[in-house]
Amino acid sequence: MQESRVAVATVTIDAPRERVWKALVTPSQIKEYMFGTTVESDFRPDSPITWKGEWKGKPYEDKGRILDARPGELLRYTHFSPLAGLPDKPENYHIVTIELGGEGAATRVTLSQDNNPSDQARQESEKNWTAMLNGLKRLLET
């Protein structure tokens, strides 16, 4: 896989890391900034995670597993969406990594998603993740 096919989105949020982390792992908050999706997970390594909702008029149920969860620092999980039209095989999963940085009142959130099949797919992922992170920022700064 080419490095250029990794989608990256970053935002700085005027909120401490602990508060940002809580919003990343609390389903009721996730629903507010992640396009209305319903998330189910206990956010512990090797636990399942599912996302359910509607995207561009189509219902979806995505799935994955939590790979790493370090409160205030890092959340990493696999992600598969049947809406991509690909078979449910390991090679069709993304790994999404969310890193939290910064000190004090502001938190830098950097999200990356690997395994994008084309530059167009990478750009679309970056657009969607940027919109999601901006929603997270609005939620925590108001």
N, C-alpha and C positions, 0 to 999 in steps of 0.2 A: 504494500500500500504506500502511496506517495504521501509525504508529509503535508503537501498542499491540500490533500483531501480531508484533513482534519478541520472540522468546523470549530471556530472559537468565538466566544462572546464574553465581554467583560463589562462590568458596571461597578461604580463606587457608590455605596449606600451610606447615608448619614445615620448609622445605627451600629451599635457594638456587635461583635461577632456572635455572642451568645444569642442575641435577638434574631440575627439573620439565620443562624443555625436552627433555632426553634421554628422559624417560618419554613425552612426547607424540609422539616420532618413532621410537621403537623398537618394532617390531611385537611382540616377545615381552613387553614390558611393557604395551603397549596391550591385549593379550589378557587380561591379569590384571585390569584395571580397567574395560574396556569390554565387559562382558557376554559375554566369551569370544570376541569377534569376531577374525577373522583379517584383518589389514590388509596390503595390498601397496602400496608406494610408495617412491620415493627421496626424497620430500619436497622436491623442487626445483620452482620455479615452472614452470608449464605441463606438469608431469608428471601422469600419471594416478594415481588412488588408488582402490582397491577395498576393500570391507568384505564379508566372507562369514561367515555363521554361521546361528544359529537365533534367532528372536524370537517369543515367545509361541507356541511349537510349530511355527512355519513357517520353512522355510529361506529365506534371502535372499542376494542379491548386489547390494549397493549400489555406486554408482560416482560419481566426480567428478574434478575436476582441482585441483591445487594452484595457487592464485592468488598467494600470497605466503608466504614463509618467511624470517623474520629470527630466527636463533637467539637464544634468551633473551628475545625480545620479542613476536613475533607469528607466528601460523599462520592462514592463511585459505585455505579451499577451497570448491569447489562440492560439492553432495551431492544425489543422486537415488536414491530407493528405489522399486522397482517395487511394493513392498508397499502404497504409498499408493494404488494403483489408478489412477494418472493416466498419460497417455502420456509417453514419453520426449521431452519438448520443453523448450527452455530456460526457458520460463515456469514449469515445474514443478520446477525445481531450487532448493535453498536455498543461501545463502552462509553458511557457518559461520566465525566469526572467534573466535580464541582469543588473548587479550592477557595478557601476563605483566607484572606490576608489583611494586613493593616493592624494598626494599634489604636486603642482608645475609641473615640466616637465614630470613626468611619471604618467601613469594611469593604475591601476590594473582593469582588466575586468574579472568578474566572471559570467559565464552563467550556469544556471541550467535548466533542463527539467524534469518534473515529469511524472508520469503515464506510465513508460516504462513497457511493459507486461512481460519482462523476463530479466535476467542478460545479455543475448546475445544482446537484443535490447538496453539495457542501454549502453553496451560497443560500439555498432555501433553508437549510438547517440553521445557518448563522442568523438569517432574518428572523426565524421563529424563536430561536433561543434569545436573541436580543430583545424581542418583544416580551418574552416571558420574564427576563431579568428586569426590564423596565417596569413591568407590572409588580414585581417583587419590591423594587425601589419605591414605587408609588405607595404600596401597601405599608411599608415600614416607615416612610417619611411623612405620612399624613396623620 
